[in-house]
């Protein structure tokens, strides 16, 4: 038992930190490197390009259209689910990374299953509330312990383990973490009242608007702020 415990990498071990750094690089945030010059092309790549845009927006758009026309739960959640399956098959056939499509499929399937089980279309959005809440809590905890999450991710991406010792970097990375707190808080603050009011159409529309478009906007601002402070620290 002791030997197994000793084999587990600690939070301070190089292997553990390398694993976290690789995970950060694979994330959307990791595709817009803090030291790079912000470009629309790089931001476009961070949100997945044309394919990422379609895979992110089309299922939600189809739900909104189908529910508006039919008012029925079944087709409203099953049609987007079928489209998500097609996304996975297309990625498999074209031999492109399949994990993003599978993650999307699992999320859509769980949401559709909950909506079908309860017979309530608004339950299709509960998983999104959970995910946003988890991110919000994680960000707030990181701020409470003075380890702002955006700073941790940036440190992993840049190899800058001393960013907290630099007042300018610490301030900007704390501010950008609050910016992401604002994003998740805004999503929940707008969408949960629609859910409680059982206003499915408004809920679906707000989720579309506050999904990828809002994420891209906040990512862009975050990138600009972080690059500015890192560029200044090198001069």
C-alpha positions, 0 to 999 in steps of 0.5 A, spaced: 500 500 500 505 504 501 509 502 495 503 504 491 502 511 494 509 512 493 509 511 485 503 516 484 506 523 482 505 528 486 502 535 484 509 538 484 512 532 480 515 534 473 511 528 470 504 531 473 506 538 471 508 536 464 501 532 464 497 538 466 501 542 461 499 538 455 492 538 457 492 546 457 496 546 450 490 541 447 485 546 450 482 551 446 486 556 450 492 553 449 491 554 442 492 561 443 499 562 446 500 567 451 506 570 447 504 570 440 501 576 436 493 575 436 490 574 430 483 572 427 486 566 424 489 563 431 482 565 434 479 561 429 483 555 430 482 555 437 474 555 436 475 549 431 475 552 425 469 551 420 468 544 423 468 546 430 463 552 429 458 547 425 459 542 431 458 547 436 452 551 433 448 546 429 445 541 434 443 547 438 440 551 432 436 544 430 433 544 437 431 551 437 428 550 430 425 543 431 422 545 437 419 552 435 416 548 429 413 542 433 413 544 440 415 536 441 420 534 445 422 527 442 424 530 435 427 536 438 432 532 442 433 526 437 435 530 431 441 534 434 443 527 437 443 524 430 447 530 427 452 529 433 452 521 431 454 524 423 459 528 426 463 522 429 462 518 423 465 523 419 471 524 423 472 517 423 472 516 416 476 522 415 481 520 420 481 527 424 481 527 431 475 524 434 475 526 441 471 533 440 465 530 436 465 524 441 465 529 447 459 533 444 455 526 442 456 524 450 453 531 452 448 531 447 446 524 448 445 525 456 441 531 455 437 528 450 436 522 455 434 527 461 429 531 456 426 524 454 425 521 461 422 527 464 418 529 458 420 536 459 424 540 453 428 544 458 431 539 461 435 538 455 439 544 458 441 542 465 447 538 463 450 545 461 448 548 467 452 543 471 458 544 467 458 552 467 457 551 475 463 547 476 467 552 472 464 557 476 466 554 482 473 552 480 474 559 478 472 562 484 476 557 489 482 558 485 481 566 486 480 564 494 486 561 494 490 566 490 492 561 485 487 564 479 486 559 474 487 563 468 494 564 471 495 557 472 494 555 465 498 561 462 504 558 467 503 551 464 503 554 457 509 558 458 513 555 463 513 561 467 513 558 474 514 565 477 508 569 474 505 570 481 512 574 483 510 579 478 505 584 480 503 586 473 502 579 471 499 577 477 494 582 477 492 581 469 491 574 470 487 575 476 483 580 472 482 575 466 480 569 471 474 574 474 473 575 466 471 568 466 467 568 472 463 573 469 462 569 463 459 563 466 455 567 471 452 571 466 450 564 462 447 562 469 444 568 470 440 569 464 439 562 462 436 559 469 431 564 469 428 562 462 429 554 465 425 556 471 420 560 467 419 554 462 421 558 456 424 553 452 425 557 446 428 563 449 433 558 453 435 555 447 436 562 443 440 564 449 444 558 449 446 559 442 448 566 443 452 565 449 455 559 447 461 559 442 460 567 440 461 569 447 466 564 449 470 566 443 470 574 445 472 572 452 478 568 449 480 574 445 480 579 450 483 574 455 489 573 450 490 580 448 491 582 456 495 576 457 500 578 451 500 585 453 503 584 460 508 578 457 510 583 452 512 588 457 515 584 461 520 582 456 522 589 454 
